[in-house]
Amino acid sequence: MSRTTAVIATVALIAALAGPAAAQQRQTQQQQRQQAPAPAAAAPAAPAPRVPATAEVRAAYDRADPLSRSMFWAEQAEINPADPVAGVKAAEALRQMGRYDQSVDIAQRVLMVQPANVEAMLEVGRGHIMRGQAFYGIHALEYARNLQPNDWRAWSLLGAAYEQVRRADDARAAWAQALALSPENPDVLTNMAISSMARGDNASAEPLLRRAAAQPGASLKVRLNLAMALGLNGKLGEAEQILRRDLPPELADQNLEWLRVRMAGGTVEQQASTRTWTSLQGS
């Protein structure tokens, strides 16, 4: 074999030997890449911590509708359970929506964290009175009265609660104290009048509501209750004047129809079909 032939044969042998080795190396590298763990996904960013709303935002929500207020203040109470305002305002909004059980529940939860929160005690009392179970609110109201004996609100609410559980003497004494602390207060006078109407004594309710409606701070609720008392006392024309001033035409018509049915001694079914929340509860 010539020298050239030998060199060619040697090169061919090296290539033949190197070929399988290189292929094996490439295969091994590919398997290693396939078996290597995938890079870990980036951890999701932690949500930003919730912080209490600013005073400006809170003031804006105070002017919102009850549903919006209930949602906003409930969230604020979750952010800071020690907030002395948030839970009370959530309970107030729920009560204004007629969700009395939920209102009482959230007010009582406030008291678990803040046992001396008088505003929460008053909301517990209001909620129980509105749902017709005043007995269960008396303890909270009496505790609020003891903590702040010069606050007419606790006395006024106690009067309503005592009246509901047929403690008439205690109710009159509580309202007398409320008026001593806040003379001619329209809310106290209205509570006294509603109590009289609940007993069927519309004649006694009318002068109380006239006094209440004459006060500078009298609310729409006071005027509407006066209209109801006037109508039930046969003074439908004067009642209509108040209703037409304070209510949209369709609501005024519904209230007037309720009064006419009631004055005519209509059946329970007739009264229920014409009864409106406005005519009985006010604003």
C-alpha positions as CSV (number, residue, x, y, z in Angstrom):
1,M,0.0,0.0,0.0
2,S,1.3,3.4,-1.0
3,R,1.9,6.1,1.6
4,T,-1.0,8.2,0.1
5,T,-3.3,5.3,0.3
6,A,-2.3,4.6,3.9
7,V,-3.0,8.2,4.9
8,I,-6.4,8.1,3.3
9,A,-7.3,4.9,5.0
10,T,-6.2,6.3,8.4
11,V,-8.3,9.4,7.9
12,A,-11.2,7.3,6.9
13,L,-10.8,5.1,10.0
14,I,-10.6,8.2,12.3
15,A,-13.8,9.6,10.7
16,A,-15.5,6.3,11.0
17,L,-14.6,6.1,14.7
18,A,-15.4,9.8,15.4
19,G,-18.8,9.7,13.6
20,P,-20.6,7.4,16.0
21,A,-19.0,9.1,19.1
22,A,-20.1,12.5,18.0
23,A,-23.6,11.3,17.3
24,Q,-23.7,9.7,20.7
25,Q,-22.5,12.9,22.4
26,R,-25.2,14.9,20.6
27,Q,-27.9,12.5,21.7
28,T,-26.7,12.6,25.3
29,Q,-26.8,16.4,25.3
30,Q,-30.3,16.4,23.8
31,Q,-31.5,14.0,26.5
32,Q,-29.9,16.1,29.2
33,R,-31.7,19.2,27.9
34,Q,-35.0,17.3,27.8
35,Q,-34.5,16.0,31.4
36,A,-33.4,19.4,32.8
37,P,-36.1,20.9,35.0
38,A,-38.0,23.8,33.5
39,P,-37.1,27.2,34.9
40,A,-39.3,28.1,37.8
41,A,-42.2,30.5,36.9
42,A,-41.9,33.9,38.5
43,A,-43.9,34.1,41.7
44,P,-47.1,36.2,41.3
45,A,-46.8,39.6,42.8
46,A,-48.3,39.9,46.3
47,P,-51.5,42.0,46.3
48,A,-51.1,45.5,47.6
49,P,-52.2,45.8,51.2
50,R,-55.6,47.4,51.6
51,V,-55.5,50.7,53.5
52,P,-58.4,52.7,55.0
53,A,-60.0,55.2,52.7
54,T,-59.1,58.9,53.1
55,A,-61.4,61.3,54.9
56,E,-62.4,62.8,51.5
57,V,-63.5,59.4,50.2
58,R,-65.4,58.6,53.4
59,A,-67.2,61.9,53.2
60,A,-68.2,61.2,49.6
61,Y,-69.6,57.8,50.5
62,D,-71.7,59.3,53.3
63,R,-73.7,61.0,50.6
64,A,-74.2,57.8,48.6
65,D,-77.2,55.5,48.5
66,P,-77.6,52.9,51.4
67,L,-76.4,49.9,49.3
68,S,-73.2,51.7,48.2
69,R,-72.6,52.8,51.8
70,S,-73.2,49.4,53.2
71,M,-70.6,47.8,50.9
72,F,-68.0,50.5,51.4
73,W,-68.3,50.7,55.2
74,A,-68.3,46.9,55.5
75,E,-65.0,46.8,53.6
76,Q,-63.6,49.5,55.8
77,A,-64.5,47.5,58.9
78,E,-62.7,44.5,57.5
79,I,-59.6,46.5,56.8
80,N,-59.5,47.8,60.4
81,P,-61.9,46.1,62.8
82,A,-60.9,48.6,65.5
83,D,-62.3,51.5,63.4
84,P,-64.9,53.1,65.7
85,V,-66.9,54.4,62.8
86,A,-66.9,51.9,59.9
87,G,-68.9,49.1,61.4
88,V,-71.5,51.4,62.8
89,K,-72.0,53.1,59.5
90,A,-72.3,49.8,57.7
91,A,-75.0,48.7,60.3
92,E,-76.8,52.0,59.8
93,A,-76.9,51.6,56.0
94,L,-78.2,48.0,56.3
95,R,-80.9,49.2,58.7
96,Q,-82.0,51.9,56.2
97,M,-82.3,49.2,53.6
98,G,-84.6,47.2,55.8
99,R,-82.0,44.5,56.4
100,Y,-82.5,44.6,60.2
101,D,-81.0,41.2,61.1
102,Q,-77.8,42.0,59.2
103,S,-77.7,45.4,60.7
104,V,-77.9,44.0,64.2
105,D,-75.3,41.4,63.4
106,I,-72.6,43.8,62.2
107,A,-73.3,46.2,65.1
108,Q,-72.8,43.3,67.6
109,R,-69.6,42.3,65.9
110,V,-68.3,45.8,66.4
111,L,-69.1,45.5,70.1
112,M,-67.0,42.3,70.3
113,V,-64.0,44.3,69.3
114,Q,-65.0,47.6,70.8
115,P,-67.2,46.8,73.8
116,A,-67.6,50.5,74.9
117,N,-68.7,51.8,71.4
118,V,-71.9,53.6,72.3
119,E,-72.8,54.3,68.7
120,A,-72.8,50.5,68.0
121,M,-75.0,49.9,71.1
122,L,-77.5,52.4,69.7
123,E,-77.5,50.6,66.3
124,V,-78.1,47.3,68.0
125,G,-81.1,48.9,69.8
126,R,-82.5,50.5,66.6
127,G,-82.2,47.3,64.6
128,H,-84.0,45.2,67.2
129,I,-86.8,47.8,67.5
130,M,-87.2,48.0,63.7
131,R,-87.5,44.2,63.4
132,G,-90.1,44.1,66.1
133,Q,-87.8,42.4,68.7
134,A,-87.1,45.4,71.0
135,F,-86.6,43.1,74.0
136,Y,-83.3,42.0,72.7
137,G,-82.0,45.5,72.2
138,I,-82.9,46.9,75.7
139,H,-79.7,45.7,77.3
140,A,-77.5,47.5,74.8
141,L,-79.6,50.6,75.0
142,E,-79.5,50.6,78.8
143,Y,-75.7,50.1,78.7
144,A,-75.4,53.1,76.3
145,R,-77.6,55.2,78.6
146,N,-75.4,54.3,81.6
147,L,-72.2,55.2,79.7
148,Q,-73.6,58.5,78.4
149,P,-76.6,59.5,80.6
150,N,-76.8,63.0,79.0
151,D,-77.3,61.6,75.5
152,W,-81.0,62.0,74.7
153,R,-80.8,59.4,71.9
154,A,-80.4,56.4,74.3
155,W,-83.3,57.6,76.4
156,S,-85.5,58.2,73.3
157,L,-84.7,54.7,71.9
158,L,-85.3,53.1,75.3
159,G,-88.8,54.8,75.3
160,A,-89.6,53.1,72.0
161,A,-88.2,49.8,73.2
162,Y,-90.0,49.8,76.5
163,E,-93.3,50.7,74.7
164,Q,-92.8,47.8,72.3
165,V,-92.5,45.3,75.2
166,R,-95.5,46.9,77.0
167,R,-93.6,48.7,79.7
168,A,-95.6,51.9,79.3
169,D,-94.6,53.7,82.5
170,D,-90.9,53.1,81.8
171,A,-91.4,54.4,78.2
172,R,-93.0,57.6,79.4
173,A,-90.3,58.2,81.9
174,A,-87.6,57.6,79.3
175,W,-89.1,60.0,76.8
176,A,-89.6,62.6,79.6
177,Q,-85.9,62.4,80.3
178,A,-85.0,62.6,76.6
179,L,-87.1,65.8,76.3
180,A,-85.5,67.2,79.5
181,L,-82.1,66.7,77.8
182,S,-83.2,67.9,74.4
183,P,-86.4,70.0,74.6
184,E,-88.9,69.8,71.8
185,N,-86.6,67.3,70.0
186,P,-88.5,66.2,66.8
187,D,-87.2,62.7,66.9
188,V,-88.3,62.2,70.5
189,L,-91.8,63.7,69.9
190,T,-92.2,61.5,66.8
191,N,-91.3,58.4,68.8
192,M,-93.9,59.3,71.3
193,A,-96.5,60.0,68.6
194,I,-95.9,56.7,66.8
195,S,-96.3,54.9,70.1
196,S,-99.7,56.6,70.5
197,M,-100.7,55.6,67.0
198,A,-99.7,52.0,67.6
199,R,-102.2,52.0,70.5
200,G,-104.8,53.4,68.2
201,D,-104.7,56.8,69.9
202,N,-104.4,59.0,66.8
203,A,-105.8,62.1,68.6
204,S,-102.9,62.2,71.0
205,A,-100.4,61.6,68.2
206,E,-101.4,64.6,66.1
207,P,-100.4,67.4,68.5
208,L,-97.1,65.7,69.2
209,L,-96.3,65.5,65.5
210,R,-97.4,69.1,64.9
211,R,-94.9,70.2,67.6
212,A,-92.2,68.0,66.0
213,A,-92.9,69.3,62.4
214,A,-92.6,72.9,63.7
215,Q,-89.0,72.4,64.8
216,P,-86.2,73.7,62.5
217,G,-84.6,70.2,62.4
218,A,-87.7,68.3,61.5
219,S,-87.1,65.7,58.8
220,L,-89.2,64.4,56.0
221,K,-90.1,61.4,58.2
222,V,-91.7,63.7,60.8
223,R,-93.8,65.5,58.2
224,L,-95.0,62.3,56.6
225,N,-96.0,60.8,60.0
226,L,-97.9,64.1,60.6
227,A,-99.7,63.6,57.3
228,M,-100.6,60.1,58.3
229,A,-101.9,61.2,61.7
230,L,-104.0,64.0,60.1
231,G,-105.5,61.6,57.6
232,L,-106.4,59.0,60.2
233,N,-108.0,61.8,62.2
234,G,-110.2,62.7,59.2
235,K,-108.2,65.7,58.0
236,L,-107.4,64.3,54.6
237,G,-107.2,67.7,52.9
238,E,-104.4,68.9,55.2
239,A,-102.7,65.5,54.9
240,E,-102.8,65.8,51.1
241,Q,-101.2,69.2,51.2
242,I,-98.2,67.8,53.0
243,L,-97.9,64.7,50.8
244,R,-98.1,66.7,47.6
245,R,-95.3,69.0,48.8
246,D,-93.0,66.3,49.9
247,L,-93.5,63.3,47.6
248,P,-93.6,62.6,43.9
249,P,-97.2,62.4,42.5
250,E,-97.4,58.6,42.3
251,L,-96.1,58.1,45.9
252,A,-98.5,60.8,47.2
253,D,-101.4,59.1,45.4
254,Q,-100.4,55.7,47.0
255,N,-100.3,57.2,50.4
256,L,-103.6,59.0,50.0
257,E,-105.2,55.8,48.8
258,W,-103.9,53.9,51.9
259,L,-105.4,56.6,54.1
260,R,-108.8,56.4,52.3
261,V,-108.9,52.6,52.6
262,R,-107.9,52.8,56.3
263,M,-110.5,55.5,57.1
264,A,-113.2,53.5,55.3
265,G,-112.4,50.5,57.5
266,G,-111.1,48.5,54.5
267,T,-110.1,44.9,54.9
268,V,-106.6,43.8,55.8
269,E,-106.2,42.7,52.1
270,Q,-107.2,46.1,50.8
271,Q,-104.9,47.8,53.3
272,A,-102.0,45.6,52.4
273,S,-102.5,46.2,48.7
274,T,-102.2,50.0,49.1
275,R,-99.8,50.2,52.0
276,T,-96.5,51.9,51.2
277,W,-93.3,52.0,53.1
278,T,-93.3,55.8,52.8
279,S,-96.7,56.2,54.5
280,L,-95.5,54.2,57.6
281,Q,-91.8,54.8,57.9
282,G,-91.0,58.1,56.3
283,S,-87.7,58.8,54.6
